[in-house]
Amino acid sequence: MVTAIVFVKADVARIHEVAEAIAALDGVSEVYSITGEHDLVAMVRVRRHEELNDVIPGRLNKVPGIVGTETHIAFRTYSQHDLEVAFALGLADAD
């Protein structure tokens, strides 16, 4: 599995629309709104390095409303935690 982290700058008026369009793309596993220099971060996961070309410059970068992107390739995974479980901690006690 090859993982790319794509930081996205979007037209401020279209951030939600851009995020939804990116999240719908094959190869994109998650999209997060973030603070800082960029507006969104997309996690792209594909089986082969060559597939990144199809996903990122081939489709993701062409989403209307994207102003710019910055892509980083992950070399190694050190933790495989389940984000849903992490965010659900303590919710059972909230009732």
PyMOL commands that place a pseudoatom at each C-alpha (Angstrom):
pseudoatom trace, name=CA, resn=MET, resi=1, chain=A, elem=C, hetatm=0, pos=[0.000, 0.000, 0.000]
pseudoatom trace, name=CA, resn=VAL, resi=2, chain=A, elem=C, hetatm=0, pos=[1.302, 3.432, -0.968]
pseudoatom trace, name=CA, resn=THR, resi=3, chain=A, elem=C, hetatm=0, pos=[0.049, 6.398, 1.055]
pseudoatom trace, name=CA, resn=ALA, resi=4, chain=A, elem=C, hetatm=0, pos=[0.177, 10.018, -0.053]
pseudoatom trace, name=CA, resn=ILE, resi=5, chain=A, elem=C, hetatm=0, pos=[-0.795, 12.962, 2.124]
pseudoatom trace, name=CA, resn=VAL, resi=6, chain=A, elem=C, hetatm=0, pos=[-2.154, 15.790, -0.019]
pseudoatom trace, name=CA, resn=PHE, resi=7, chain=A, elem=C, hetatm=0, pos=[-2.502, 19.274, 1.477]
pseudoatom trace, name=CA, resn=VAL, resi=8, chain=A, elem=C, hetatm=0, pos=[-5.119, 21.287, -0.396]
pseudoatom trace, name=CA, resn=LYS, resi=9, chain=A, elem=C, hetatm=0, pos=[-5.705, 25.026, -0.673]
pseudoatom trace, name=CA, resn=ALA, resi=10, chain=A, elem=C, hetatm=0, pos=[-9.259, 25.707, -1.812]
pseudoatom trace, name=CA, resn=ASP, resi=11, chain=A, elem=C, hetatm=0, pos=[-11.397, 28.682, -2.737]
pseudoatom trace, name=CA, resn=VAL, resi=12, chain=A, elem=C, hetatm=0, pos=[-12.733, 29.731, 0.685]
pseudoatom trace, name=CA, resn=ALA, resi=13, chain=A, elem=C, hetatm=0, pos=[-16.316, 29.848, -0.567]
pseudoatom trace, name=CA, resn=ARG, resi=14, chain=A, elem=C, hetatm=0, pos=[-16.062, 26.269, -1.872]
pseudoatom trace, name=CA, resn=ILE, resi=15, chain=A, elem=C, hetatm=0, pos=[-14.181, 24.365, 0.864]
pseudoatom trace, name=CA, resn=HIS, resi=16, chain=A, elem=C, hetatm=0, pos=[-17.108, 22.084, 1.740]
pseudoatom trace, name=CA, resn=GLU, resi=17, chain=A, elem=C, hetatm=0, pos=[-17.876, 21.377, -1.932]
pseudoatom trace, name=CA, resn=VAL, resi=18, chain=A, elem=C, hetatm=0, pos=[-14.197, 20.667, -2.677]
pseudoatom trace, name=CA, resn=ALA, resi=19, chain=A, elem=C, hetatm=0, pos=[-13.882, 18.347, 0.339]
pseudoatom trace, name=CA, resn=GLU, resi=20, chain=A, elem=C, hetatm=0, pos=[-16.954, 16.355, -0.710]
pseudoatom trace, name=CA, resn=ALA, resi=21, chain=A, elem=C, hetatm=0, pos=[-15.694, 16.032, -4.299]
pseudoatom trace, name=CA, resn=ILE, resi=22, chain=A, elem=C, hetatm=0, pos=[-12.246, 14.865, -3.169]
pseudoatom trace, name=CA, resn=ALA, resi=23, chain=A, elem=C, hetatm=0, pos=[-13.734, 12.373, -0.694]
pseudoatom trace, name=CA, resn=ALA, resi=24, chain=A, elem=C, hetatm=0, pos=[-15.762, 10.812, -3.535]
pseudoatom trace, name=CA, resn=LEU, resi=25, chain=A, elem=C, hetatm=0, pos=[-12.659, 9.997, -5.604]
pseudoatom trace, name=CA, resn=ASP, resi=26, chain=A, elem=C, hetatm=0, pos=[-11.440, 6.404, -5.840]
pseudoatom trace, name=CA, resn=GLY, resi=27, chain=A, elem=C, hetatm=0, pos=[-8.168, 6.104, -3.955]
pseudoatom trace, name=CA, resn=VAL, resi=28, chain=A, elem=C, hetatm=0, pos=[-9.007, 8.812, -1.415]
pseudoatom trace, name=CA, resn=SER, resi=29, chain=A, elem=C, hetatm=0, pos=[-9.612, 7.234, 1.987]
pseudoatom trace, name=CA, resn=GLU, resi=30, chain=A, elem=C, hetatm=0, pos=[-10.206, 10.359, 4.095]
pseudoatom trace, name=CA, resn=VAL, resi=31, chain=A, elem=C, hetatm=0, pos=[-10.435, 14.132, 3.804]
pseudoatom trace, name=CA, resn=TYR, resi=32, chain=A, elem=C, hetatm=0, pos=[-10.034, 16.442, 6.806]
pseudoatom trace, name=CA, resn=SER, resi=33, chain=A, elem=C, hetatm=0, pos=[-10.594, 20.173, 7.161]
pseudoatom trace, name=CA, resn=ILE, resi=34, chain=A, elem=C, hetatm=0, pos=[-7.562, 21.652, 8.907]
pseudoatom trace, name=CA, resn=THR, resi=35, chain=A, elem=C, hetatm=0, pos=[-6.221, 24.900, 10.293]
pseudoatom trace, name=CA, resn=GLY, resi=36, chain=A, elem=C, hetatm=0, pos=[-3.122, 26.655, 9.060]
pseudoatom trace, name=CA, resn=GLU, resi=37, chain=A, elem=C, hetatm=0, pos=[-1.745, 27.391, 5.630]
pseudoatom trace, name=CA, resn=HIS, resi=38, chain=A, elem=C, hetatm=0, pos=[-3.940, 24.779, 3.906]
pseudoatom trace, name=CA, resn=ASP, resi=39, chain=A, elem=C, hetatm=0, pos=[-7.675, 24.171, 4.073]
pseudoatom trace, name=CA, resn=LEU, resi=40, chain=A, elem=C, hetatm=0, pos=[-7.900, 20.397, 3.658]
pseudoatom trace, name=CA, resn=VAL, resi=41, chain=A, elem=C, hetatm=0, pos=[-5.742, 17.297, 3.862]
pseudoatom trace, name=CA, resn=ALA, resi=42, chain=A, elem=C, hetatm=0, pos=[-6.570, 14.206, 1.816]
pseudoatom trace, name=CA, resn=MET, resi=43, chain=A, elem=C, hetatm=0, pos=[-5.210, 10.739, 2.486]
pseudoatom trace, name=CA, resn=VAL, resi=44, chain=A, elem=C, hetatm=0, pos=[-4.653, 8.848, -0.756]
pseudoatom trace, name=CA, resn=ARG, resi=45, chain=A, elem=C, hetatm=0, pos=[-4.042, 5.114, -0.533]
pseudoatom trace, name=CA, resn=VAL, resi=46, chain=A, elem=C, hetatm=0, pos=[-3.291, 3.004, -3.613]
pseudoatom trace, name=CA, resn=ARG, resi=47, chain=A, elem=C, hetatm=0, pos=[-1.729, -0.385, -4.250]
pseudoatom trace, name=CA, resn=ARG, resi=48, chain=A, elem=C, hetatm=0, pos=[1.052, 0.741, -6.582]
pseudoatom trace, name=CA, resn=HIS, resi=49, chain=A, elem=C, hetatm=0, pos=[3.095, 3.913, -6.757]
pseudoatom trace, name=CA, resn=GLU, resi=50, chain=A, elem=C, hetatm=0, pos=[2.126, 4.347, -10.419]
pseudoatom trace, name=CA, resn=GLU, resi=51, chain=A, elem=C, hetatm=0, pos=[-1.552, 4.720, -9.422]
pseudoatom trace, name=CA, resn=LEU, resi=52, chain=A, elem=C, hetatm=0, pos=[-0.788, 7.991, -7.621]
pseudoatom trace, name=CA, resn=ASN, resi=53, chain=A, elem=C, hetatm=0, pos=[-0.469, 9.680, -11.017]
pseudoatom trace, name=CA, resn=ASP, resi=54, chain=A, elem=C, hetatm=0, pos=[-4.040, 8.729, -11.884]
pseudoatom trace, name=CA, resn=VAL, resi=55, chain=A, elem=C, hetatm=0, pos=[-5.466, 9.819, -8.543]
pseudoatom trace, name=CA, resn=ILE, resi=56, chain=A, elem=C, hetatm=0, pos=[-3.595, 13.022, -7.684]
pseudoatom trace, name=CA, resn=PRO, resi=57, chain=A, elem=C, hetatm=0, pos=[-2.728, 14.933, -10.873]
pseudoatom trace, name=CA, resn=GLY, resi=58, chain=A, elem=C, hetatm=0, pos=[-5.248, 12.915, -12.897]
pseudoatom trace, name=CA, resn=ARG, resi=59, chain=A, elem=C, hetatm=0, pos=[-8.354, 13.581, -10.795]
pseudoatom trace, name=CA, resn=LEU, resi=60, chain=A, elem=C, hetatm=0, pos=[-7.801, 15.269, -7.430]
pseudoatom trace, name=CA, resn=ASN, resi=61, chain=A, elem=C, hetatm=0, pos=[-5.950, 18.315, -8.775]
pseudoatom trace, name=CA, resn=LYS, resi=62, chain=A, elem=C, hetatm=0, pos=[-8.718, 18.847, -11.334]
pseudoatom trace, name=CA, resn=VAL, resi=63, chain=A, elem=C, hetatm=0, pos=[-11.508, 19.257, -8.771]
pseudoatom trace, name=CA, resn=PRO, resi=64, chain=A, elem=C, hetatm=0, pos=[-13.102, 22.697, -9.336]
pseudoatom trace, name=CA, resn=GLY, resi=65, chain=A, elem=C, hetatm=0, pos=[-12.315, 25.088, -6.498]
pseudoatom trace, name=CA, resn=ILE, resi=66, chain=A, elem=C, hetatm=0, pos=[-8.814, 23.799, -5.761]
pseudoatom trace, name=CA, resn=VAL, resi=67, chain=A, elem=C, hetatm=0, pos=[-6.279, 26.634, -5.743]
pseudoatom trace, name=CA, resn=GLY, resi=68, chain=A, elem=C, hetatm=0, pos=[-3.197, 24.480, -5.086]
pseudoatom trace, name=CA, resn=THR, resi=69, chain=A, elem=C, hetatm=0, pos=[-1.906, 21.228, -3.616]
pseudoatom trace, name=CA, resn=GLU, resi=70, chain=A, elem=C, hetatm=0, pos=[1.207, 19.943, -1.883]
pseudoatom trace, name=CA, resn=THR, resi=71, chain=A, elem=C, hetatm=0, pos=[1.799, 16.176, -1.891]
pseudoatom trace, name=CA, resn=HIS, resi=72, chain=A, elem=C, hetatm=0, pos=[3.917, 14.128, 0.512]
pseudoatom trace, name=CA, resn=ILE, resi=73, chain=A, elem=C, hetatm=0, pos=[4.579, 10.396, 0.123]
pseudoatom trace, name=CA, resn=ALA, resi=74, chain=A, elem=C, hetatm=0, pos=[4.705, 8.249, 3.271]
pseudoatom trace, name=CA, resn=PHE, resi=75, chain=A, elem=C, hetatm=0, pos=[7.678, 5.887, 3.448]
pseudoatom trace, name=CA, resn=ARG, resi=76, chain=A, elem=C, hetatm=0, pos=[6.697, 3.794, 6.477]
pseudoatom trace, name=CA, resn=THR, resi=77, chain=A, elem=C, hetatm=0, pos=[3.711, 3.333, 8.780]
pseudoatom trace, name=CA, resn=TYR, resi=78, chain=A, elem=C, hetatm=0, pos=[4.571, 3.264, 12.469]
pseudoatom trace, name=CA, resn=SER, resi=79, chain=A, elem=C, hetatm=0, pos=[1.055, 3.067, 13.892]
pseudoatom trace, name=CA, resn=GLN, resi=80, chain=A, elem=C, hetatm=0, pos=[-2.102, 1.493, 12.527]
pseudoatom trace, name=CA, resn=HIS, resi=81, chain=A, elem=C, hetatm=0, pos=[-4.653, 2.790, 15.012]
pseudoatom trace, name=CA, resn=ASP, resi=82, chain=A, elem=C, hetatm=0, pos=[-8.332, 2.880, 14.207]
pseudoatom trace, name=CA, resn=LEU, resi=83, chain=A, elem=C, hetatm=0, pos=[-9.430, 6.530, 14.257]
pseudoatom trace, name=CA, resn=GLU, resi=84, chain=A, elem=C, hetatm=0, pos=[-13.094, 5.657, 14.813]
pseudoatom trace, name=CA, resn=VAL, resi=85, chain=A, elem=C, hetatm=0, pos=[-12.203, 3.722, 17.958]
pseudoatom trace, name=CA, resn=ALA, resi=86, chain=A, elem=C, hetatm=0, pos=[-9.922, 6.523, 19.151]
pseudoatom trace, name=CA, resn=PHE, resi=87, chain=A, elem=C, hetatm=0, pos=[-12.629, 9.163, 18.746]
pseudoatom trace, name=CA, resn=ALA, resi=88, chain=A, elem=C, hetatm=0, pos=[-15.302, 6.911, 20.278]
pseudoatom trace, name=CA, resn=LEU, resi=89, chain=A, elem=C, hetatm=0, pos=[-13.416, 6.531, 23.574]
pseudoatom trace, name=CA, resn=GLY, resi=90, chain=A, elem=C, hetatm=0, pos=[-15.570, 7.678, 26.448]
pseudoatom trace, name=CA, resn=LEU, resi=91, chain=A, elem=C, hetatm=0, pos=[-18.743, 8.073, 24.377]
pseudoatom trace, name=CA, resn=ALA, resi=92, chain=A, elem=C, hetatm=0, pos=[-20.379, 5.036, 25.998]
pseudoatom trace, name=CA, resn=ASP, resi=93, chain=A, elem=C, hetatm=0, pos=[-20.106, 6.792, 29.372]
pseudoatom trace, name=CA, resn=ALA, resi=94, chain=A, elem=C, hetatm=0, pos=[-21.737, 9.961, 28.021]
pseudoatom trace, name=CA, resn=ASP, resi=95, chain=A, elem=C, hetatm=0, pos=[-25.267, 8.488, 28.207]
for i in range(1, 95): cmd.bond("trace and resi %d" % i, "trace and resi %d" % (i + 1))
show_as sticks, trace
zoom trace
